[in-house]
Amino acid sequence: MRLRGLAARNLLRNRARTFLTILGGAVAVMTFVVLRTAVGSWMAAAEHAAKDRIVSRHKVTFMMMLPKRYVEEVRQVPEVRAATYANFFGARHPKHEREFFFSIGVDPETFFEVMDEMVVPKAELAAWKKERTGVIVGDVLAKKFNWKVGDRIVLRGTLLPGEWEFRVSGIYTATRKSVDRSTFAFHWAYYNERAPKAMQDQIGWVVARLKDPRQAATACAAIDKHFDDREIQTLSQSEREFNTSFLGMLAEVLKAIDVVSVAILVIMMMILGNTIAMGVRERRGEHGILRAIGFAPGQIAAMILVEATLVGLLAGAVGLGLSYPFIEQGMGKWIEENMGAFFPFFRIERKTALFALAAPAVLSLVAAIPAVLGALRAKVVDTLRHVA
């Protein structure tokens, strides 16, 4: 019988312990996958940002407004191909007060031209442009509230109190992972006409599409210089930098998640190492017999390492196998529906899956090193005298 066959049989000698070890490792793998998926999803907005798009906002803070007239001036910048604008609205569904979704007033003529990864059927887009109270919603949001094209809906404003009536003109889908599929986009003019006088003719940010992605830095500098002598200055950034700036707000949280994920791997290595060490101690006498009948120390060590690797691979495979339905069909869908503005695409990345599968095997090998060294150092006579 080959060494890997012996190692596999050894795993079945104490099935309860082997099962619990694999289960413990699988739980650790699942937790690791969830944490890394959360970080990856949060970073997706920056990683998948359009290279030919820049964002201009108030220089002091994103929460302060810009005059709407700035949009036309941004369009005059030589590097700019097209520009649009938007303003955060803030609203709640009367029957779902705790449900958050990103609601914005936008320019119907240019918004979906600049944000072309948000795909709306042509007929629905044309109808929306003509209807003052029309709204385009993401497919995830529409599914969540069971909205269909033509439905009349009433929302309760938060920043601008009161009831707001809308009609669903269309439903968009997304072609990029960084896009929130739960956005509620309606006419900025509808928002502006009901806003207090002090808030009228103001916008939250300007998004510009460039003629050449390599001109992003030049365009940002040109826009900010153009408004430098105004009472309200701008801060222009590439879309990647703009999205990354939001990550900075939760930098400490992301670091904490990284630390926790590493700690989980260390705990998993301890679990695997303890099981391997117990198995080696129990079979010390058998190892002495194998040495006495001609097995080399290296073969004994290889058998222990193969056993450790099998345990690690099984723990990784079971953990990853459980992670996919848990995240892809359950947790991920719920997060996309309820927290799409922050986690637009909550799915397991390939690199996370590969690492989760390989890490337990590698950690098992590392955890087995003390047991292997002990087996190599043991004298044949001593091991033959050992009673497990």
Protein Blocks (a to p, Z undefined) as FASTA:
>chain_A
ZZklmmmmmmmmmmmlmmmmmmmmmmmmmmmmmmmmmmmmmmmmmmmpcfkbccdddfkb
mkbccdfklmmmmmmpmklmbdcddddebpadfklmmbccddddddfklmmmmmmmbccd
fklmmmmmmpmkbccddfklmmmnopaehiacddddfklgcjdddddfbdcddfbfkbcc
kbccddfklmmmmpcfklgoiafbdcdddfblklmmmmmmmmmmmmmmpmbdcddddfkl
mmmmmmmmmmmmmmmmmmmmmmmmmmmmmmmmmmmmmmmmmmmmmmmmmmmnopafklmm
mmmmmmmmmmmmmmmmmmmmmmmmmmmmmmmmmmmmmmmmmmmbacddfklmmmmmmmmm
mmmmmmmmmmmmmmmmpcfklmmmpcZZ
